[in-house]
Amino acid sequence: MGSEKNMPPENPPSDTVSEDSVVILDDQPRMVRLLVRLPQAAVAGILAVAMLVVFGLGYGAANYNVQNRLVAAQSAGYDTGYAEGQTAGYDTGYSEGNASGYDSGYDDGTSDGYSSGYEEGAVAGYDSGYDAGVAVSYDTGYEEGYSAGTTDGYDSGYSEGQTAGHDAGYEEGYSAGKAAVTSSSSSSTSSSDSGNSYTYSNSVADSTTVYVSKSGHKIHLRSNCSGMKYYTEMTYATAKSKGYEECKNCF
């Protein structure tokens, strides 16, 4: 125990660097020499700051990597979503456009088809109806037309023939009668009718056409004698047999 008291005391810690140490540190880098000369508390603080810087750089690098990955993921997701959305949108648009186009085309086709069918059907129906109408009503129409044509033709022909015959007969009869009266005035005889005296020509042939007024009883050689409008034609012999007397203007 007593020997321990006589032992020299250990060197107490010191914040200073010995000269031997300085000699040794001269061979180290400047940063190391500076750190060795600093107090331990300062060194600890520097180391702590260094660690924080290193940690911060590492965290920044990691965060940078995370951000890059996030951006890359967002880009990849965007591309994938865009592609899938484009496909889905295309399919939907195609489906709706196809349906709309089909409806529009169907309506236009139906309208055009109806118009074309109607026109062709109308032409075919007209032709068919016309042929059927001709077949059914031809005989009836022919008979009616024939009857009407015969009647009209007969009436027209009769009227024209009567007029032509009358005019021709009148001219011939008038000329013949006048000549006979002139040439044989001495052979005429006289008679009286209600106190009036008439001269009758003996040269008028029995077949000569004469005209008897429907309101009178005179025999005329001219149908328009004294403005006569209504008369009956007959031969001279027939008129005489019925008791008609000759007109003084015509005989």
C-alpha positions in Angstrom: 0.0 0.0 0.0 2.8 2.4 0.8 4.5 1.7 -2.4 1.4 2.8 -4.3 1.6 6.2 -2.6 5.2 6.6 -3.7 4.4 5.9 -7.4 4.5 8.9 -9.7 1.2 10.2 -10.7 -0.1 9.5 -14.2 -0.1 12.3 -16.7 -3.3 14.1 -16.5 -5.3 14.6 -19.7 -4.4 17.7 -21.5 -6.1 19.6 -24.2 -2.7 20.6 -25.6 -0.5 18.7 -27.9 3.0 17.8 -27.0 5.9 18.8 -29.2 6.6 15.2 -30.0 3.0 14.8 -31.2 3.4 17.9 -33.3 6.4 16.4 -35.0 4.4 13.3 -35.7 1.4 15.2 -37.0 3.4 17.2 -39.4 3.4 14.3 -41.8 -0.5 14.1 -41.8 -2.8 15.9 -44.1 -3.7 19.5 -43.1 -7.3 18.5 -42.2 -6.1 15.8 -39.8 -3.6 18.2 -38.2 -6.3 20.8 -37.7 -8.6 18.2 -36.1 -5.9 16.9 -33.8 -5.2 20.4 -32.5 -8.9 21.2 -31.8 -10.4 20.4 -28.5 -12.3 17.1 -28.3 -15.7 18.8 -28.0 -15.1 20.7 -31.2 -13.9 17.6 -32.9 -17.1 15.8 -31.8 -19.2 18.6 -33.1 -17.4 18.6 -36.4 -17.9 14.9 -36.7 -21.5 15.2 -35.8 -22.0 17.9 -38.5 -20.1 15.7 -40.9 -22.3 12.8 -40.1 -25.4 14.9 -40.5 -24.1 16.1 -43.9 -23.4 12.6 -45.0 -26.8 11.4 -43.7 -28.4 14.4 -45.4 -26.7 13.6 -48.7 -27.7 10.0 -48.4 -31.3 11.0 -47.6 -31.3 13.4 -50.5 -30.0 10.8 -52.8 -32.6 8.4 -51.6 -35.3 11.0 -51.8 -34.0 11.9 -55.3 -34.2 8.2 -56.3 -37.7 8.0 -54.8 -38.8 11.1 -56.8 -37.3 9.7 -59.9 -39.0 6.4 -59.3 -42.3 8.2 -58.6 -41.9 10.3 -61.8 -41.0 7.1 -63.7 -44.0 5.3 -62.2 -46.3 8.2 -63.0 -45.0 8.3 -66.6 -45.5 4.6 -66.9 -48.9 4.8 -65.4 -49.8 7.7 -67.6 -48.7 5.8 -70.7 -50.6 2.7 -69.6 -53.7 4.6 -68.7 -53.5 6.6 -71.9 -53.2 3.4 -74.0 -56.0 1.7 -72.1 -58.2 4.8 -72.2 -57.5 5.3 -75.9 -58.5 1.7 -76.5 -61.6 1.9 -74.4 -62.6 5.3 -75.9 -62.0 4.0 -79.4 -64.1 1.0 -78.8 -66.9 3.1 -77.3 -66.7 5.7 -80.1 -66.6 3.0 -82.7 -69.6 1.2 -81.3 -71.6 4.4 -81.0 -70.5 5.7 -84.4 -71.3 2.3 -85.9 -74.8 2.3 -84.3 -75.5 5.9 -85.4 -74.2 5.2 -88.9 -76.3 2.1 -89.2 -79.5 3.9 -88.1 -78.8 6.8 -90.5 -78.0 4.4 -93.3 -81.0 2.2 -92.5 -83.4 5.3 -92.6 -81.9 6.6 -95.8 -82.0 3.1 -97.4 -85.6 2.6 -96.3 -86.6 6.0 -97.7 -84.8 5.5 -101.0 -86.1 1.9 -101.3 -89.7 3.0 -100.6 -89.5 5.7 -103.2 -88.0 3.4 -105.8 -90.4 0.6 -105.0 -93.4 3.0 -105.1 -92.4 4.4 -108.5 -91.8 0.9 -110.0 -95.0 -0.4 -108.4 -97.0 2.5 -109.7 -95.8 1.9 -113.2 -96.3 -1.8 -113.0 -99.8 -1.3 -111.4 -100.8 1.2 -114.1 -99.7 -1.1 -116.9 -101.4 -4.1 -115.3 -104.6 -2.2 -114.6 -104.7 -0.7 -118.0 -104.3 -4.1 -119.7 -107.0 -5.5 -117.5 -109.3 -2.6 -118.1 -108.9 -2.9 -121.8 -109.6 -6.6 -121.7 -112.7 -6.2 -119.6 -114.2 -3.1 -121.2 -113.0 -3.3 -124.8 -116.1 -5.0 -126.0 -118.5 -2.8 -124.1 -116.6 0.3 -125.2 -116.5 -0.9 -128.8 -120.2 -1.5 -128.8 -121.0 1.9 -127.2 -118.6 3.6 -129.5 -119.9 1.8 -132.6 -123.5 2.6 -131.6 -122.7 6.3 -130.9 -120.7 6.6 -134.1 -123.4 4.9 -136.1 -126.0 7.3 -134.7 -123.9 10.4 -135.1 -122.8 9.3 -138.6 -126.4 8.5 -139.6 -127.8 11.7 -138.3 -124.9 13.7 -139.9 -125.2 11.8 -143.1 -128.9 12.1 -143.2 -128.9 15.8 -142.5 -126.2 16.4 -145.1 -127.8 14.1 -147.6 -131.2 15.6 -147.0 -129.8 19.1 -147.6 -127.9 18.0 -150.7 -130.9 16.1 -152.0 -133.2 18.9 -151.3 -131.0 21.5 -152.9 -130.5 19.3 -156.0 -134.1 18.3 -156.2 -135.2 21.8 -155.7 -133.0 23.2 -158.4 -134.0 20.4 -160.8 -137.7 20.6 -159.9 -137.7 24.3 -160.0 -136.1 24.4 -163.4 -138.3 21.7 -164.8 -141.5 23.2 -163.3 -140.7 26.6 -164.5 -140.0 25.3 -168.0 -143.2 23.2 -168.0 -145.3 26.1 -166.8 -143.8 28.4 -169.4 -144.1 26.0 -172.3 -147.6 24.7 -171.5 -149.3 27.7 -169.9 -152.2 27.2 -172.4 -153.0 23.7 -171.1 -153.4 24.8 -167.5 -156.8 24.6 -165.8 -158.4 26.7 -163.1 -160.3 25.9 -160.0 -161.3 27.7 -156.9 -160.7 27.2 -153.2 -162.8 29.3 -150.9 -163.3 31.9 -153.6 -159.6 32.1 -154.6 -158.6 31.2 -158.1 -155.4 29.0 -158.7 -153.6 27.8 -161.8 -152.4 24.2 -161.8 -149.7 23.0 -164.1 -150.4 19.7 -165.8 -146.7 19.3 -166.6 -145.6 18.5 -163.0 -144.7 14.8 -162.8 -146.3 12.6 -160.1 -142.9 11.7 -158.8 -141.8 15.3 -158.3 -140.8 16.0 -154.7 -143.1 18.7 -153.2 -143.3 20.3 -149.7 -146.4 20.6 -147.6 -146.4 23.0 -144.7 -147.3 21.3 -141.4 -149.6 24.2 -140.5 -151.2 24.4 -144.0 -152.6 22.4 -146.9 -150.6 23.8 -149.8 -148.2 22.0 -152.1 -145.0 23.9 -152.6 -142.2 23.3 -155.0 -139.8 25.3 -152.8 -139.2 24.4 -149.2 -138.7 28.0 -148.3 -141.7 29.4 -150.0 -143.2 32.3 -148.1 -140.7 31.8 -145.3 -141.9 28.2 -144.6 -139.7 26.5 -141.9 -141.6 23.3 -141.0 -142.8 21.0 -143.8 -143.2 17.5 -144.9 -141.7 16.0 -148.0 -143.7 13.8 -150.3 -144.3 13.2 -154.0 -146.7 15.4 -156.0 -149.0 12.4 -156.6 -149.1 11.7 -152.8 -149.9 15.3 -152.0 -152.7 15.4 -154.6 -154.1 12.2 -153.3 -154.4 13.7 -149.8 -156.3 16.6 -151.1 -153.6 19.3 -150.9 -153.8 22.1 -153.3 -150.9 23.8 -155.2 -149.4 27.1 -153.9 -150.1 29.9 -156.3 -146.6 31.2 -155.9 -145.0 27.8 -156.9 -147.3 26.7 -159.7 
